[in-house]
Amino acid sequence: MNWQDLETNFRAALARAYVRVVGANRELSWILFDIFLPIISVAAYVYIYRSLNARQELIGYVILGGAMVAFWYNVLWSMASQFYWEKETGNLELFLVAPISRMSILAGMAIGGIYTTMIRAGAAFIVGSWIFAVPFHVSSWWLLILIFILTMTSLYGLGMMGSSLYFLYGREAWHTSSLFQEPVTLLSGFYFPVKSLGFYVSAFASLIPITLGLDGMRQIMYGTSFFSFLPLSAEMIILAVLSVFFIMLARRALNVMERLGRREGRLTLRWQ
């Protein structure tokens, strides 16, 4: 791939990200709902912990988890299922004939999704911490930024892999996303320390990048390793490996499924 191809794919990724950023902010009332509705769901867990006189860190864990769950839902509904919706609206044909890599389109979706979700999740976290008076003390901003980047890279790499697998299966993409929504919310420990599930279940759940990412961010922000599953350094190494693994697998799966779809004639046909 020469410099001109790289520039073309980079511009395609930015263009796809621009659509998501603008579209998400088109209706400003959505921002309000995206900030305060998660706080309402988190409040139930906060009051449960308070009724049990739980440690303050656990309440902070719930608030951070309630904010980060938005990224998982964004991956499910705005990444993994996206090619199916593009096929339904007739945009997939345009993506396939464009002289660009399909990975650049997925990268643009990821960039736009991270940007819009990060603003809403950050606002929900700050407002939730203020309402419930839960202080947080970041031990290292550099480590926090690094583990967040690693988490998002591996998580959206998983979403890219899912999108390349989903789009051949029509409405099954919708059902598959619904299937993985709640189990992952449990396994990733959004509302409790994942360590509580036991070592083997937690190790299995670590294949979902946000599990280790959330555990690592909690260690940095709340200064305790009592509830942590693994040391922070080990979690960052695993997240880096998962980032490379999922992106490579996404590229391979996309190429394989594209060839399979063209051979069977199911790539752009809107089968039910």
GUDREN-195733 format. One record per residue (C-alpha): residue number from 1; residue in three letters; x, y, z. Coordinates in nm, 2 decimals, m for minus. Last residue first. Layout:
N
(node NUM, "ALA", (X, Y, Z))
...
//
This chain:
272
(node 272, "GLN", (m3.49, m1.21, 0.57))
(node 271, "TRP", (m3.26, m1.16, 0.27))
(node 270, "ARG", (m3.15, m0.82, 0.17))
(node 269, "LEU", (m2.90, m0.91, m0.10))
(node 268, "THR", (m2.58, m0.72, m0.05))
(node 267, "LEU", (m2.34, m0.99, 0.05))
(node 266, "ARG", (m2.55, m1.30, m0.01))
(node 265, "GLY", (m2.44, m1.40, m0.36))
(node 264, "GLU", (m2.28, m1.72, m0.25))
(node 263, "ARG", (m1.94, m1.64, m0.39))
(node 262, "ARG", (m1.96, m1.28, m0.31))
(node 261, "GLY", (m2.06, m1.35, 0.05))
(node 260, "LEU", (m1.78, m1.61, 0.10))
(node 259, "ARG", (m1.52, m1.36, m0.04))
(node 258, "GLU", (m1.65, m1.09, 0.19))
(node 257, "MET", (m1.66, m1.33, 0.49))
(node 256, "VAL", (m1.30, m1.43, 0.44))
(node 255, "ASN", (m1.17, m1.08, 0.40))
(node 254, "LEU", (m1.37, m0.95, 0.70))
(node 253, "ALA", (m1.26, m1.24, 0.91))
(node 252, "ARG", (m0.89, m1.18, 0.83))
(node 251, "ARG", (m0.91, m0.81, 0.91))
(node 250, "ALA", (m1.11, m0.87, 1.23))
(node 249, "LEU", (m0.86, m1.14, 1.34))
(node 248, "MET", (m0.57, m0.90, 1.30))
(node 247, "ILE", (m0.77, m0.63, 1.49))
(node 246, "PHE", (m0.87, m0.88, 1.76))
(node 245, "PHE", (m0.52, m1.02, 1.82))
(node 244, "VAL", (m0.34, m0.69, 1.82))
(node 243, "SER", (m0.58, m0.53, 2.08))
(node 242, "LEU", (m0.59, m0.86, 2.28))
(node 241, "VAL", (m0.21, m0.85, 2.32))
(node 240, "ALA", (m0.22, m0.49, 2.44))
(node 239, "LEU", (m0.51, m0.57, 2.68))
(node 238, "ILE", (m0.31, m0.87, 2.82))
(node 237, "ILE", (m0.01, m0.64, 2.88))
(node 236, "MET", (m0.22, m0.38, 3.05))
(node 235, "GLU", (m0.38, m0.63, 3.28))
(node 234, "ALA", (m0.05, m0.77, 3.38))
(node 233, "SER", (0.08, m0.43, 3.47))
(node 232, "LEU", (m0.23, m0.35, 3.68))
(node 231, "PRO", (m0.20, m0.66, 3.89))
(node 230, "LEU", (m0.49, m0.90, 3.85))
(node 229, "PHE", (m0.85, m0.93, 3.98))
(node 228, "SER", (m0.87, m0.61, 4.19))
(node 227, "PHE", (m1.09, m0.60, 4.50))
(node 226, "PHE", (m0.82, m0.53, 4.75))
(node 225, "SER", (m0.60, m0.35, 4.50))
(node 224, "THR", (m0.71, 0.00, 4.62))
(node 223, "GLY", (m0.63, 0.35, 4.49))
(node 222, "TYR", (m0.97, 0.44, 4.37))
(node 221, "MET", (m0.89, 0.59, 4.03))
(node 220, "ILE", (m0.59, 0.37, 3.93))
(node 219, "GLN", (m0.73, 0.04, 4.06))
(node 218, "ARG", (m1.07, 0.12, 3.92))
(node 217, "MET", (m0.91, 0.19, 3.58))
(node 216, "GLY", (m0.75, m0.15, 3.59))
(node 215, "ASP", (m1.07, m0.34, 3.67))
(node 214, "LEU", (m1.25, m0.16, 3.39))
(node 213, "GLY", (m0.99, m0.24, 3.14))
(node 212, "LEU", (m0.97, m0.60, 3.25))
(node 211, "THR", (m1.34, m0.66, 3.19))
(node 210, "ILE", (m1.36, m0.42, 2.90))
(node 209, "PRO", (m1.15, m0.65, 2.69))
(node 208, "ILE", (m1.38, m0.95, 2.69))
(node 207, "LEU", (m1.14, m1.24, 2.70))
(node 206, "SER", (m1.10, m1.14, 3.07))
(node 205, "ALA", (m1.44, m1.30, 3.13))
(node 204, "PHE", (m1.28, m1.64, 3.11))
(node 203, "ALA", (m1.02, m1.54, 3.37))
(node 202, "SER", (m1.30, m1.40, 3.59))
(node 201, "VAL", (m1.48, m1.73, 3.56))
(node 200, "TYR", (m1.17, m1.92, 3.66))
(node 199, "PHE", (m1.06, m1.69, 3.94))
(node 198, "GLY", (m1.40, m1.65, 4.12))
(node 197, "LEU", (m1.69, m1.44, 4.03))
(node 196, "SER", (m1.62, m1.19, 4.31))
(node 195, "LYS", (m1.29, m1.09, 4.13))
(node 194, "VAL", (m1.52, m0.91, 3.87))
(node 193, "PRO", (m1.56, m0.63, 4.13))
(node 192, "PHE", (m1.93, m0.52, 4.12))
(node 191, "TYR", (m2.16, m0.32, 3.89))
(node 190, "PHE", (m1.98, m0.35, 3.56))
(node 189, "GLY", (m1.83, m0.68, 3.65))
(node 188, "SER", (m1.74, m0.80, 3.30))
(node 187, "LEU", (m1.93, m1.13, 3.34))
(node 186, "LEU", (m2.26, m0.97, 3.44))
(node 185, "THR", (m2.28, m0.70, 3.17))
(node 184, "VAL", (m2.14, m0.96, 2.93))
(node 183, "PRO", (m2.44, m1.18, 3.00))
(node 182, "GLU", (m2.68, m0.89, 2.95))
(node 181, "GLN", (m2.59, m0.77, 2.60))
(node 180, "PHE", (m2.46, m1.09, 2.44))
(node 179, "LEU", (m2.80, m1.24, 2.34))
(node 178, "SER", (m2.93, m0.90, 2.22))
(node 177, "SER", (m2.64, m0.86, 1.99))
(node 176, "THR", (m2.69, m1.21, 1.86))
(node 175, "HIS", (m3.06, m1.15, 1.80))
(node 174, "TRP", (m3.00, m0.83, 1.60))
(node 173, "ALA", (m2.73, m1.00, 1.39))
(node 172, "GLU", (m2.96, m1.29, 1.33))
(node 171, "ARG", (m3.17, m1.05, 1.13))
(node 170, "GLY", (m2.94, m1.10, 0.83))
(node 169, "TYR", (m2.66, m1.35, 0.88))
(node 168, "LEU", (m2.40, m1.23, 0.64))
(node 167, "PHE", (m2.35, m0.90, 0.82))
(node 166, "TYR", (m2.26, m1.05, 1.15))
(node 165, "LEU", (m1.91, m1.19, 1.09))
(node 164, "SER", (m1.74, m0.87, 0.97))
(node 163, "SER", (m1.92, m0.67, 1.23))
(node 162, "GLY", (m1.81, m0.90, 1.51))
(node 161, "MET", (m1.45, m0.87, 1.42))
(node 160, "MET", (m1.48, m0.49, 1.41))
(node 159, "GLY", (m1.65, m0.50, 1.75))
(node 158, "LEU", (m1.37, m0.71, 1.90))
(node 157, "GLY", (m1.13, m0.45, 1.76))
(node 156, "TYR", (m1.36, m0.19, 1.92))
(node 155, "LEU", (m1.29, m0.35, 2.26))
(node 154, "SER", (m0.92, m0.40, 2.20))
(node 153, "THR", (m0.86, m0.04, 2.09))
(node 152, "MET", (m1.09, 0.09, 2.36))
(node 151, "THR", (m0.92, m0.10, 2.64))
(node 150, "LEU", (m0.57, m0.01, 2.52))
(node 149, "ILE", (m0.67, 0.36, 2.50))
(node 148, "PHE", (m0.83, 0.35, 2.85))
(node 147, "ILE", (m0.52, 0.17, 2.99))
(node 146, "LEU", (m0.29, 0.44, 2.85))
(node 145, "ILE", (m0.51, 0.73, 2.96))
(node 144, "LEU", (m0.53, 0.60, 3.32))
(node 143, "LEU", (m0.16, 0.52, 3.32))
(node 142, "TRP", (m0.08, 0.87, 3.21))
(node 141, "TRP", (m0.32, 1.02, 3.46))
(node 140, "SER", (m0.15, 0.84, 3.75))
(node 139, "SER", (m0.28, 0.80, 4.10))
(node 138, "VAL", (m0.63, 0.93, 4.00))
(node 137, "HIS", (m0.82, 1.01, 4.32))
(node 136, "PHE", (m1.19, 0.96, 4.32))
(node 135, "PRO", (m1.44, 1.10, 4.56))
(node 134, "VAL", (m1.80, 0.96, 4.59))
(node 133, "ALA", (m2.05, 1.23, 4.68))
(node 132, "PHE", (m2.35, 1.05, 4.53))
(node 131, "ILE", (m2.46, 1.34, 4.32))
(node 130, "TRP", (m2.10, 1.45, 4.24))
(node 129, "SER", (m1.98, 1.11, 4.14))
(node 128, "GLY", (m2.28, 1.05, 3.93))
(node 127, "VAL", (m2.24, 1.39, 3.75))
(node 126, "ILE", (m1.87, 1.31, 3.68))
(node 125, "PHE", (m1.94, 0.96, 3.56))
(node 124, "ALA", (m2.24, 1.06, 3.35))
(node 123, "ALA", (m2.03, 1.34, 3.19))
(node 122, "GLY", (m1.75, 1.10, 3.11))
(node 121, "ALA", (m1.98, 0.84, 2.97))
(node 120, "ARG", (m2.15, 1.10, 2.74))
(node 119, "ILE", (m1.83, 1.25, 2.62))
(node 118, "MET", (m1.67, 0.91, 2.58))
(node 117, "THR", (m1.97, 0.77, 2.38))
(node 116, "THR", (m1.94, 1.04, 2.12))
(node 115, "TYR", (m1.57, 1.01, 2.07))
(node 114, "ILE", (m1.55, 0.63, 2.10))
(node 113, "GLY", (m1.83, 0.59, 1.84))
(node 112, "GLY", (m1.67, 0.83, 1.59))
(node 111, "ILE", (m1.33, 0.66, 1.62))
(node 110, "ALA", (m1.49, 0.31, 1.60))
(node 109, "MET", (m1.70, 0.39, 1.29))
(node 108, "GLY", (m1.40, 0.55, 1.12))
(node 107, "ALA", (m1.19, 0.23, 1.19))
(node 106, "LEU", (m1.47, 0.02, 1.05))
(node 105, "ILE", (m1.47, 0.22, 0.73))
(node 104, "SER", (m1.09, 0.21, 0.72))
(node 103, "MET", (m1.11, m0.17, 0.76))
(node 102, "ARG", (m1.32, m0.19, 0.45))
(node 101, "SER", (m1.02, m0.08, 0.26))
(node 100, "ILE", (m1.07, 0.18, 0.00))
(node 99, "PRO", (m1.15, 0.21, m0.37))
(node 98, "ALA", (m1.53, 0.23, m0.31))
(node 97, "VAL", (m1.73, m0.05, m0.47))
(node 96, "LEU", (m1.78, m0.24, m0.14))
(node 95, "PHE", (m1.88, 0.07, 0.07))
(node 94, "LEU", (m2.13, 0.18, m0.19))
(node 93, "GLU", (m2.29, m0.16, m0.20))
(node 92, "LEU", (m2.31, m0.16, 0.18))
(node 91, "ASN", (m2.51, 0.17, 0.18))
(node 90, "GLY", (m2.84, 0.02, 0.08))
(node 89, "THR", (m3.03, 0.08, 0.40))
(node 88, "GLU", (m3.06, m0.29, 0.49))
(node 87, "LYS", (m2.70, m0.36, 0.40))
(node 86, "GLU", (m2.58, m0.07, 0.61))
(node 85, "TRP", (m2.80, m0.21, 0.90))
(node 84, "TYR", (m2.63, m0.55, 0.87))
(node 83, "PHE", (m2.29, m0.38, 0.84))
(node 82, "GLN", (m2.35, m0.20, 1.17))
(node 81, "SER", (m2.44, m0.50, 1.39))
(node 80, "ALA", (m2.10, m0.54, 1.55))
(node 79, "MET", (m2.02, m0.17, 1.55))
(node 78, "SER", (m2.31, 0.06, 1.65))
(node 77, "TRP", (m2.53, m0.19, 1.84))
(node 76, "LEU", (m2.28, m0.42, 2.01))
(node 75, "VAL", (m1.98, m0.18, 2.03))
(node 74, "ASN", (m2.20, 0.11, 2.15))
(node 73, "TYR", (m2.36, m0.12, 2.41))
(node 72, "TRP", (m2.01, m0.20, 2.54))
(node 71, "PHE", (m1.90, 0.16, 2.54))
(node 70, "ALA", (m2.21, 0.27, 2.74))
(node 69, "VAL", (m2.13, 0.01, 3.01))
(node 68, "MET", (m1.84, 0.24, 3.09))
(node 67, "ALA", (m2.05, 0.50, 3.27))
(node 66, "GLY", (m2.24, 0.24, 3.48))
(node 65, "GLY", (m1.91, 0.07, 3.56))
(node 64, "LEU", (m1.75, 0.40, 3.69))
(node 63, "ILE", (m2.06, 0.47, 3.91))
(node 62, "VAL", (m2.06, 0.11, 4.04))
(node 61, "TYR", (m1.69, 0.10, 4.12))
(node 60, "GLY", (m1.73, 0.43, 4.30))
(node 59, "ILE", (m1.99, 0.27, 4.52))
(node 58, "LEU", (m1.76, m0.02, 4.58))
(node 57, "GLU", (m1.48, 0.22, 4.68))
(node 56, "GLN", (m1.70, 0.37, 4.96))
(node 55, "ARG", (m1.70, 0.04, 5.14))
(node 54, "ALA", (m2.03, m0.13, 5.19))
(node 53, "ASN", (m2.28, m0.02, 5.46))
(node 52, "LEU", (m2.53, m0.28, 5.34))
(node 51, "SER", (m2.79, m0.01, 5.28))
(node 50, "ARG", (m2.52, 0.19, 5.10))
(node 49, "TYR", (m2.44, m0.09, 4.86))
(node 48, "ILE", (m2.81, m0.13, 4.77))
(node 47, "TYR", (m2.84, 0.24, 4.74))
(node 46, "VAL", (m2.56, 0.26, 4.49))
(node 45, "TYR", (m2.69, m0.04, 4.29))
(node 44, "ALA", (m3.03, 0.13, 4.24))
(node 43, "ALA", (m2.86, 0.46, 4.16))
(node 42, "VAL", (m2.68, 0.31, 3.87))
(node 41, "SER", (m3.00, 0.27, 3.67))
(node 40, "ILE", (m3.09, 0.63, 3.73))
(node 39, "ILE", (m2.74, 0.75, 3.65))
(node 38, "PRO", (m2.76, 0.57, 3.31))
(node 37, "LEU", (m3.07, 0.78, 3.23))
(node 36, "PHE", (m2.90, 1.11, 3.32))
(node 35, "ILE", (m2.62, 1.13, 3.07))
(node 34, "ASP", (m2.76, 0.96, 2.76))
(node 33, "PHE", (m3.09, 1.14, 2.82))
(node 32, "LEU", (m2.93, 1.48, 2.82))
(node 31, "ILE", (m2.72, 1.40, 2.52))
(node 30, "TRP", (m3.03, 1.28, 2.33))
(node 29, "SER", (m3.19, 1.62, 2.39))
(node 28, "LEU", (m2.92, 1.77, 2.17))
(node 27, "GLU", (m3.06, 1.61, 1.86))
(node 26, "ARG", (m2.80, 1.63, 1.59))
(node 25, "ASN", (m2.52, 1.55, 1.83))
(node 24, "ALA", (m2.51, 1.17, 1.75))
(node 23, "GLY", (m2.54, 1.24, 1.37))
(node 22, "VAL", (m2.25, 1.49, 1.37))
(node 21, "VAL", (m2.01, 1.26, 1.55))
(node 20, "ARG", (m2.12, 0.95, 1.36))
(node 19, "VAL", (m2.10, 1.12, 1.02))
(node 18, "TYR", (m1.76, 1.26, 1.10))
(node 17, "ALA", (m1.62, 0.92, 1.19))
(node 16, "ARG", (m1.71, 0.79, 0.84))
(node 15, "ALA", (m1.54, 1.09, 0.69))
(node 14, "LEU", (m1.23, 1.05, 0.91))
(node 13, "ALA", (m1.20, 0.68, 0.81))
(node 12, "ALA", (m1.24, 0.77, 0.44))
(node 11, "ARG", (m0.97, 1.04, 0.48))
(node 10, "PHE", (m0.73, 0.78, 0.63))
(node 9, "ASN", (m0.81, 0.53, 0.36))
(node 8, "THR", (m0.73, 0.78, 0.09))
(node 7, "GLU", (m0.41, 0.90, 0.26))
(node 6, "LEU", (m0.29, 0.54, 0.30))
(node 5, "ASP", (m0.37, 0.47, m0.06))
(node 4, "GLN", (m0.17, 0.78, m0.17))
(node 3, "TRP", (0.13, 0.67, 0.05))
(node 2, "ASN", (0.15, 0.33, m0.11))
(node 1, "MET", (0.00, 0.00, 0.00))
//
